[in-house]
Amino acid sequence: MEYKKVSFKIEPDSEINREILIAELAESGFESFTETEEKVEAFIQSGMFSDDLIAQISPSPYHSFSYTYIIENIPDQNWNEIWEKNYFKPLLIKDECLIRAPFHTEYPSTRYEIVIEPRMAFGTGNHETTYLMISEILELNLRGKKVLDMGCGTGVLGILASMKGAKEIKAIDIDENACNITLENIKYNHISNIEVKLGGADLLGNENYDYIFANIQRNILLQDLPLYVRALNNEGIVIMSGFYLSDLETLKLKAESLGMHFINHKEKNNWVAATFILK
């Protein structure tokens, strides 16, 4: 599948201005982001890209910054080479979990080693939200538990849950490409207890889970939280990310209105992962 890469130069360039821009791009359908000293690079499937989309993300008088951009085509057959050379390096999380690609040859030995085929989807661990989610999962006792991975991306969260002893995992994503990538990565890691489904929270039926992992986006989380709660066992836990620290209070109020109790949150570069329990 081909992608478009849009490279943005921001003026003035600051962490908060980059965060605002990335948030707006994510709302517009861009899937993945990388940052260099000079620019923010945003990726979107070519079929989802249009001139109208660029018009929507053009500099706004409401911003405290401006930006210029350059559009490039990224052929699918070049993607692994691009990641290998520029973006995706073996990633060690809490000295316990290593995420690497099949082409990596030098990496440390760890308790949990996850091999993933890098594509244009969140889930390599390099994004703060995936890093935070993995950090939380590493602290859980999942042996014999039933787990739901909503917005599975590359499937890395479900794969780690399986490695930590989860009995049964369901991975759901609205993107067909993400589902196919998850299936690939399940095979790479010799996992046999993950079921992958294409769709959204409307797929949640009468099944109940001990843990729900949802690394998605603020508005989707707010919309789908009632469905998550309905799919939880008593004292079931939801860990969610994909939003900023400034959004945490809104998510807490929504979760508490549904009978959930806030346990804690982790933060990395203003991104947050928050944990709630149903009681």
Disulfide bonds with the S-S distance in Angstrom:
none
